[in-house]
Amino acid sequence: MKIIRLEDARSLPFWQQPVTLLFLFAMAMPVAFATWSALLNNFVIEVAHFDGSDIGWLHTVREIPGFLAVGVIALIMVMREQVLGIVALVMLGIATAITAYFPSMGGILTITMLSSIGFHYFETVNQSLQLQWIEIKRAPQMLGWLTAAGSGATLVAYLLIVGTWKTYGLSYNFVYLAAGGFTACVAIFALVAYPQFEAPHPQLKTFVLRRRYWLYYALQFMSGARRQIFVVFAGFMMVELFGLEVHEVTRLYLINLVVNIVFAPMMGRLVSVFGERRALLFEYAGLVVVFLAYGGVYYFGWGVVVAATLYVVDHIFFALALALKTYFQKIADPGDIAPTAAVAFTINHIAAVFLPAGLGYLWLTSPAAVFVLAAFMACVSFGLALLIPRHPVPGYETRLQTPLALAD
């Protein structure tokens, strides 16, 4: 297997460049994962007859591999990060492809666990490679373009679902097979067609938990807890409360994708101009309003148009999450990126292991209370983001410290 240093990769054809591979990853993963997500609520309600508690348990199982993402550290001791990412992507694709073959509670939970291992291990490695392969100055805008590329690929998949689901009477089995098979094939192509790229800074292959990264860890924890409520219950609400069908849910996802394609590069530019602190404060303030409004949908009986609008606005704010990545890139030792990506993924999923199941029971009693809790979490995140410096660097990770220039 050919190994090429990043600085030497510039001589390769454009289609074999490291950044091109990152774009290939960005487009391959969402096709399987987003298709699985788009069909999931209808699939489990119509075929497996899930209720709010069942969907909570499913997402708790789905997040267990994220909690165990530190296992990536052990795997990169015997396998290159790039290869591990591709293997995980193949696993995600295959598991997605066979989802509809197991329409029982036990079967869905098992396949969900397998696809989740692929997804979370791929995402851990992918985020690490992005921060290693992209220059700090270019990172915010490039991450925005990568997000837009993923949205564009998923947009094509969703257009196919919306255009053919009712017209041709497609089955869950056919759509899952097509989406998962595509992702697996792209991953195999990436393994065969690309050399292994060697980053300039060797990554530590040990567990890394540094005190000076505490604010990054705290923001990751709150992000994971808050995002779970959206991922698990916002889409479930659209089906359970308003009775949306597969093509209607997918149409809503299509709107989100178009918005992401347009806004993600703009969000990257916004982070470059205004900095991570202001970008994250804007995101968290907006999410407080959105989650409280979600609660109002249930409490005041606001209609499907309001709920759908909130769903789209929610996605716009989540696009600013790239600011958390670039904040860490600025404060991290270069060799810490891979192990810290694994640790951060685990921290991000601590709450994800128990929140979906626990809140599933609360959902049965008061769906509005679930979203009020999410608004409170966004408030906590806002308070933490106030501690991010305008220009974070190693040694000046939080505003509680004295900038190095002043210390000298």
WOMO-V933204 format. One line per field, one symbol per residue. psi: psi as a letter, one per 30 degrees, with the letter a starting at -180 (. if undefined). burial: I if it has 24 or more other ideal C-beta (glycine too) atoms within 12 Angstrom, else O. Layout:
BEGIN
psi: ???
burial: ???
END
This chain:
BEGIN
psi: kkkklefffffllefgleeeeeeeeefeefeeeeeeeefeeeefeeefhlaeeeeeeefeeffeeefgfffeeeefffkkeeeeeeeeeeeeeeeeegeffigleeeeeeeeeeeeeeeeeeeeeeeeeefefkkeefeeeeeeeeeeeeeeeeeeeeeeeeffeeeghlleeeeeeeeeeeeeeeeeeeeefklkkjlfjkkkhlkkjkefgeeeeeeeeeeeeeeeeeeefeeeeeeeefhklefeeeeeeeeeeeeeeefeeeeeeeeeefleeeeeeeeeeeeeeeeeeeefeeefgkaeeeeeeeeeeeeeeffffffeefeeeffkkeffeeeeeeeeeeefgeffefeeeefeeeefejeeeeeeeeeeeeeeeeeefffkleiklkfiflfflkkeeee.
burial: OOOOOIOOIOOOOOOIOIIIIIIIIIIIIIIIIIIIIIIIIIIIIOIIOIOIIIIIIIIIIIIIIIIIIIIIIOIIOOOIIIIIIIIIIIIIIIIIIIIIOIIOOOOIIOIIIIIIIIIIIIIIIIIIIIIIIIOIOOIIIIIIIIIIIIIIIIIIIIOIIIOOIOOOOIOIOOIIIIIIIIIIIIIOOIIOOIIIIIIOOOIIOOOIOIOIIOIIIIIIIIIIIIIIIIIIIIIIIIIIIIOIOIIIIIIIIIIIIIIIIOIIIIIIIIIIOIIIIIIIIIIIIIIIIIIIIIIOIIOOOOOOOIIIOIIIIIIIIIIIIIIIIIIIIIIIIIOIIIIIIIIIIIIIIIIIIOIIIIIIOIIOOOIIIIIIIIIIIIIIIIOIIOIIIOOIIOOIIIOOOOOOOOOO
END
